[in-house]
């Protein structure tokens, strides 16, 4: 160690002896004094859930004016006692060094930092207030309680268009790393744009997150608050989405983790959303280069996919950094080394990355037909030969679709997508064996796959995927099932919940089947996204969040069918309570052509004046109407150009003024 650094460390240890006796921890949390209580809460979660030794130290206990050198010196002393993970709270301590530098325990200088491999996994929660930190801790508590590998085989990969399809090619290369998984592809180039925006792909992106994925990856252009210029995903949407499972996220893009940016970054929005977003984000703090980004992403996937047991995510990221920096040093490529150091892990590096303990083997026919029952059976396999009881969730995926790249250039390029669900069901597992019957709805012939996810009564988990099964053409016979599904729908705790059962052909819970998939509409027009899960052998639960609805009385309609085509529509009237003035804007999510009807509801009791404002994406106002004594307005689209518009609604009763979040309206011609 540099003699001056050693002298400073000795001086600090004399002035601050309490701080410098905190040795022997697995995880060290360095925090400003104003967030010490939250840091202690996080430490308690790690101790209780993982049995970790965790120490919390206030930065000013390390040095009167905490700086990077003082923090680094203290971390080095802790590393001598076995420290593995460092978590920095806040935006400090200067931007002279990368976050990885705090984990480099060998002697380094500025000229060699990008060629020095780190020894400690470093993460950062760049909270600027206790409330932001507290929101992340709520998420951590949920994540540790869920403790699931259920979504290990569900991956979301997104990319932008243009650049000669460079980013799409890189996304396809990443998808090759998941041969036994379901990869949800949200590629901007696969759907037509509307006024330069990608509303269809945006919907698919958000739907995949809501349904649950283990890892979300993005390849393409970005800035601190959004990815792509086509409106695929931004910080506002990341703050608002509601999910039942929190994925990890990896952005091969510029600036996503630029936490010292004056706005809340996309990465921050994803981790501070206590009900959605991501549990941790790997992304760059500055401009980076796509070819090096791809190397880093592939290295991380190699470590993730090679893991045979649940391990702290920091171990995976540290191994990735070490491999990539060693490669840069071996080739004397300083640009590559700097590219690696530009990446920051936003989140807690000591959190577990869950890996399934068990595997599932399935037995199915080589070919099946829609409308004809077939048998599925299988066995839960464990390394030690132990037997398990529990439940098996069974998902049948529809035949893959080949989608053309719309801006493919000189050559026609096709992308294979295989994430549409055809059937869902469950089976009881006894002594590690299960069996059941499946009847598929009508679908185009092709090759289908079946995924099985197992959860034992003692919470051990496993999964498996069959090879291709031939789905033959429908034989043309009449389905014997003529009885509609049974629906029980209710509202509780901000959710619309529908339990649907069908003991004959089974509930049709397929995704992406126009006219056949389940649909939930509210107040006559708004379609709410549905999350689907099996709760019994012939029971499917659909849930939808009502977070975007205003207090007041609403009416919902669920339209759902069985696999024989019998459709039923059930309604639900429910009331959302609320104390402060709120207004809710409603109109159809479908693209409009001739006209569009807006309606609204609010909880104000006096006479209310409504102002309806519609602007195009440049901010130019195309509609401005003040409305009194009515709760709806029909707008003729004659003369309105095709494109995406933002609809705003303002309301006042003379004393209170409220507004809704802008909603998108797509006009087509």
N, C-alpha and C positions, 0 to 999 in steps of 0.2 A: 504494500500500500504506500502511496505517496506520503512522505514524512509530514507534510503540512496537514494532510487529511487525518493522519493518525493523531497529531497534536490537537486538532480541532475536536476529534472524537473524544479524546481523554478529557478535554476541557468541558465538553458538553456533559459527559458522564458524571463529572464532579458537580456541575450546577444542577443537573436534573437526574439525581440518582434513582428516583422512582421509575421514571420511564426506562432507564437503562438496565433495569432488572427484569424486564418482561421478556424472558427467553423461554425456549422450549415449546413454542406454539407451532401448530400446523398452519394456521391462518393468522395473519396479522392484518388488522384493519386500522388504517391511519385516517383520522377524521378531524375536521375543525371542531372546536369546542361546542359550537351551536348544534351539532348533530351527533353528539356523543350518546345521548339516550337512544336514538335510533340505531346507532352502531352496536350498542349493547344488546338491543332486541334481536338484531340479525345474528350476533354472536351466540345468543341463547338458542336460536333455531338450529344452528349448526351443531351445537353441543348436544341438544336433545335428539335430533334426527340422525346425525352422522357420527356422534361420539368424538367429535373433533376437539382438539385443544385450540382455543381461539383467544387471542389477546386484542384488546382495543386500546389504542394510544392516541391521545390528542396531539396534534402536530406541534403545538407550542410547548408541550412537555419535552419534545425532542430538541427544540431550539427556540429561543425567544422570538425570532423571526424565521419561521420555517421556510427553508429553501430546498432545492433539489439535492444539493450536496449533503445537507444534514439528514434528510430523509434516507438517502442512499446509504450513508454511513451507518445509520441505525439498522436498516434492513440487513446490511452485511453482517452486523453483530448477531442479529436474530438468525440469519442463515447458518452461522456457525453452530447453532444449537438445534438445527433441523428444520427451519422454516421452509415450507413448500409453496405457499400461496400468499400473495400480497393484494389487498384491496384498498385502493385509494378513493376516498370520498371527496367530492368537490372538483373544481376546475384547476386547482393548483398543481404544480408549484413551478410555474414558468414553462415556456415552450422551447427551451434550449435543447432539451433531450426528448427522445421518444419515451412512451410508457415502458417499453421493453427494457430500456436502459436501467430502470430501477431494479430489474431482476438479473442484471449482468454482474456477477460477483467477482469476476476476474478484473484485473486492472485495465481500465479502458481510457481512451481519450476521445475527443470529438472526432479526430481523423480516422479512428478505427471502430467507432461505434457500430457501423453497419456491417462490419465483419466479425463482430463479437457475439457468440451465441449466449443467450440468457440461461440462467440456472433456476430461476423462480418464475412461476406463472403469475402474471400481473393482470389485474382487472381494474376497472374504474367505474364508479357510479358518479357522474359529473353533476350531482345535485347541487343546486344553488339555494335550496331551502329545505328545512326539515320535512315539509309536506311531500316534496318530490321523493325524498329518500323513504319516507313512510309508505308511499304508494308502492314503491318497489318491494319493500319488505312484505306488504300484504300479498303481493304476487309470489314472492319466494315461499311464504308459508303455504299458499295453495299448491305450488309446484311440489314442495316436499311432501305434503299430505297426499297428493295424487300419486306420486311415485310410480309412474307407469311407463312401460315400453310399448304400450298398445299401438302407438302411431309410428313405430320405428321403420315400418315399410311404406309409409306415406310421405312423399317428398313433393315440395312445390318448387319448380324452377321457372323463373321469369326472365325475359330479356326484351330489349328494345329492338327496333328495326333499323334499316339503313346500314351504312358502313360496309356495303358489299356483303351483308349477312355475316360479318365477322362475329358479332355477338351471338347470333343464332347458332352458328357452327360451334361456338364455345359452349353454349347452353346444351346443345345436343351431345357434346363430348362429356359434359358433366352427367347427363342423364344415363350414359353408358355405365356409370359407376354403380347403378342400382338395378341390376338385371332381375332380381327377385322381388322388386318393389313396384308400387303404383306411383308413377311420376305424373303429377299434375303440371301441364305445360301451359304457362300463360305468356305466350310469345306474341308480342304486338303485331308482328308481320303475318299472323294467321287469320286475322279478321280485318274487315274494311274499317278505315278510319272515317270519322264524321268531323269535318272541319278540323282535321289534324289531331283529333282525340280518339281514344280507344275505349269506348264505353262497354262494349261486349267483353273484351278481355279483362277490363277492370272488374267486371262482375264475376268472372271466373276466378280471378285472383283472390278476391275477397271471399268467395264461396269456399274455395279450398282451405283458406285459413279458418273459416268458421267450422267446417266439417272436421278439421283436425289434421295437422301434419307434424312430423317430427323436426323437419329442417326446411327452412325457406331460403332459397338462393336466388340471387339476381345478378345478371351480367349486362352491363351497358352503361350508358351515360347517367349521371346524377349530379345533384348538388346537395347542400346541407339539409334541405327540407323535402326533397322529392326525388323520385327516380323517373327517368325518361321525360321527354317533352310532350308525351301523348296522354298524360293524366292517368298513368297506371296506378300510382300509389304515392301518397304524400303524408306529411306529418299530421295534418288535420284528420285524415282518415285513419291513420294509425292510432290516434288518440281516442277515436270514437268507436272502433270496432269491438264487438263482444265475442269472445271465444270461450269454449269449455277447456281447451288445452293450449298451453303456451309453448310455441316452438322455439328452436334456436334459429338464428338468422345469419346469413353470410352474404355480404354485398361486395361483388367484384365491380366496384365503381368508385368514383371520386367523391370525397368530402362528406360522405354519409355520417361519419363519426366526428365531424369537425366541431367538437363540443364547446370550443371557445367562440363559436359563431354567435352573433348577437341574438339570433332566434333559437327557439327550441329545435334541435335537429331531428331528422327522421329517426335516428337510432334512439335518441332520448325519448321521443314520443312513444316509441314501441316499448321501452322498458318501464316508463312511468304509468302506462295504462294498466291499472290494477285488474281490469277485466278482459284484457285482450293484448294484442301486440306480440311481443316476444319476451322470453325470459333472459335472453342474452343476445348481443349483436356483435359480430365481427365485421369491421368496416374501416375504411381509410379516413384519415383526418385531413388529407390534402389531395392534390392531383397525383394520380397513379397511372401506370401503363397496363393496357389490357393483356399483353402477352405474359407479363410477370404476375398479374392478378390471377390468370388461369393456372399458373404453376402453383401458386399459394393455395388456391381453392382445391386443386387436385390432391395436393399434399394433405390438406385437412381431411378430405374425404377418405384418403387412404388410411389415415389414423382412425377415423370414425368407424369405417367399415371393417377394420381389422380388430376392433375391440371385441373381446369375448366375454367381458363382464362389465357391469356398471362401474364407471370411473369418473372422477371429477373432470369437468369440461376443461379446466385449466391444464390438465395433463395432455389432452389432445392438442390444445392450442400451443402449448410450450413445445411439444414434439414437432409441430408444424414449423414454428419459428426456427428452432434449432436446425432442422433439416434444410430449410430454404436459405438461411444465413450461411450455413456451412457450404452450401452449393455456390452461393455468391462469392464467398471467400476463396473457394477452390478455383473458381474461374476468374477471380479478380474483377468481378462485375459489381462495381460500387452502386450503379443505378438499380440493379436488382436488390442489393442489400438495403438501400434506402427505401425501396418500394415495400419491402417486408416490414421495415420499422414504421412505415406510415400507417400500418394497420393497428388498430386498438381493439381490445376486447372490452365492450361496454356491458358490464354485468358482474356477477359474483363468480370468480374462477373456481371456487371450492364447491359449487353446486354439482350434483351428480348428473352425468349424461347416461341415461338409462339404456341398458341392453337386455334383451330377453334372455332369461335363464334356460328356457326350454325351447324345443322345436316341435313342429306338428307335421305328421305325415298323413296324406289324404289318399283315399281310394275312390275313384269315380269312373263312370263309363268313358270309353274313348269318344263317343258321340252322343248327343242328346237332341231333343226337339222341343220347341215351345209348346206348352199345353200338355206335355206328357211328363208325369212324375218320374224322377230317377233317384237312385239311392246314393248317398254320400256317407262314407265312414272313415275313420281315421284313428290315429293313436298319438298321444302326447309322449314325446321322447325326452328323457333326462339323462345327463351324463352318468349319474350314479344308479340308474335303473329304478329310482323311486317311482311310486304310483301316486296319482293325483285325482281328486274329484273337483268339479267346478263346472264352468260353462264355456262353450265354444261359440264365438260369433262368426257367422259364415257370410261372406260377401262374394257375389258373382259379378264379374266385370264383363260388360258388353264387348262384342268384337271391336278390335282397334279400328280407328278411322285414319285414313290418310288425308291430311289437309295440305293444300298448296300454300306456299309462301307467296303472298300477294305481290310483294316487291322483289321477286326472286332474281331479277336481272336477266341476263342473257339465257341462263339455263332455268328450266322449270325445276323447282325443288319441292319435295314433299316431306312432311313431318308426320310421324306416326304418333297418334294420341290414344291412350288406352285407359283412361281414368273414369269412364262413365259406368255407373253402377246399374246393374240389371236386376239384382235380387238381393235381399238381406234376410237373414234368419238366425236362429240360435239352436243349439243342441246341448243337452245335458251330457256331462262327462263323468263317467264312473270308472274307477280303477284305470284311469288314463285312456279309456276308449269311448268313442262316441259314434253315433249314427243318426241319420235323419233322411228326410225326403225333400226334394226340391221340385217345384214346378215353375218354369220360367214364363214370363209374358211374351207376347209376340215381339220378335226382333229380327233384324236382317241376319242372314246366315254369315258364319265366319268362325273365328277361333275365340273362345272364351277362356277365362281363367278364374279360379276360385281361391280366395284368400281365407284363411282361418286364423282367428285370434283367440287364444286361450287365456282364461283367468281362473286360477285355482281358488278353492275356498280359503287357503292361507295366503292368497295374494301373490303367488308365483305366476309368472307370465311366459307365454311363448307364442310363436306365430309360424305360419308356413304358407306356401303358395304352390298350387298345382302347375303342371305344364299346360300346354294348350289342349283344349277340348273342342272337338268339332261341334258347332251348333248348326244343325241341319235345317232345311226349310220347314216351315210349318206344314204339317200333314193335311191341313185343311178341314179337319174334323171339328165339330162343335164342342166347346168346353162344357163339361157336365155341371160345373159350378154356376148356379144362377142366383145365388144369394149375395146381397151386398155386404161389404165389410161393416163391422160394428164400430162406432166411434164414440168415445167419451172425451169431451173437450172442456177444459176449464182454465181459469186464470188464477195465478198465484205468484207472489213475489216478483212481479215485473215480467213474468213469462206467460205466454199462451202455450198450454200443454195439451196435446191430443194423443190419447192412447187408442190405437186402431188395431183391431184383431180380425182375423179371417181364418177359420179352422179348416177350410177346404183348399182353395188354390193359393192362399196366402196374400198378404198385403203387397201391393205394387209400390215399392219405395224407390223405384229407379230414378236416376238423375238424367236430365237432358233428353227425355223422351217427350216430345211435344204432344200435348193432348192426353198424355198418360201419367206423367209424373204428378205427385201431390202439389197443390197450390194453396197458399193461404193469403187471402186478401182482407184488408181492413178498411172499413168506412167506404166501401164501394169502389175502391180503385187501387190503393197502395198494396203492392205485393211485399210481404215480409219474408226475408230469407229463413229457410227452415233448416234446423239441424236434425238429423235422423239417426236413431239408434234402436237396436233391438233390445227388448226387455223380457222376452219370452219366446218360446218356440214359434208361436204364431202371432206375436204382438210386436208392433212397431210404435215407438214414441217419436212424435214430431214436436219440437219446441221452437219458439220464436220469441226474441226479445222485443219488448214494447218500449225500450228506452227512448226511442225517437218520437213517441206519441205524447201529446199534451194531457194533463189531468182533465178528467171529464169522462163521459160515457161514450163507448165505442162499440162497433159491431164487427165481428170477424166471421169469415166464411172459409171453411176448409173443404176442398174438393179432393177426394182420394178414391182410388180404385183398387180392386184386387187383381190378381194375375190372369183372371178370366175376362177382365174388361168390365166388370160390374162396378159402376161409379156411384158414390154417395156424396152429398153435400150437407155439411152440418154447420150451424151458426152458433155464435156465442156473443152475448151482450155482456160487457164488463166495464167496470169503472176504475179509473186511475185517480187516486187521491193526490192532492197537492195543495200547498199553502200559498205559494207565490203565483202571480199571474204568469200563465203560459199559454202560448198559442201553437196550434198544430196545423200545418199545411198539408193538404192531400191532393194528389193527382196521380194518374196512372204512370207506372214506371216504363210502360211500353213506348216506343217512338211514336210521335204524333205526325199526322199528315195534313188533315183538313182543319181540325180544331182541337182544342184541349180544354177540359173543364177543371178549374181549380175549386176546391172547397176547403173550409177551415172550421176548426172548433177551438174554443178557448174557455177559460174558467172565470172570466170577468163578468160581473153581474150588471154593470151599468151599460148605457149606450156606448157602443164601440165603433170607432172609425177605423176602417181597414185600408191600408195602402198596399197595392200589389205592384211590384217592380220586376221587370224582366230585362236583363242585359245580355248582350252577346259576350263572347270570350275576350273581346278587347275592352270591355267596360262600357260600351255605348248602349244607352237605354233604348229599348225597342217597344216597351209597354210601361205606362205609368198610370194607374187607375186608383182613385179613392172611392171606396164603396161603403155605404151605410145601410143598415137594416137588411142585410142579406148575408148568407153564409156560403155563397158560391158565385163563380164568375166564369162564363164561357168565352174563350178567346179564339176568334177566327184567325187561322194562320194564312189567309190569303195575302200574298205579297211578302210573306216572311220567308227568308232564305233558309235552305237546309243548313243544319249545324247544331251545335250544343249551346244552350242558353242557361243562365243562372236565374232562378226564380227566388225572389225575396218577398217576405210578407211582414209588414209593420202594423201594429195595432196600438190604439190609445183610447182610454176612456176619459181623458182630460187630466188625470192625475198619474196614471201609470203608463209607461211606454215599454212595449215588449216587441221582440222580433224573433223570427225563426232562423235557423241556420240555412244558408242558401242550398237549394236543391237543383240538380241538373235536369234539364228538359232537352230531349233530343228530337229535332224536327227533321223529317226525311221527305224527299220528293220522288 
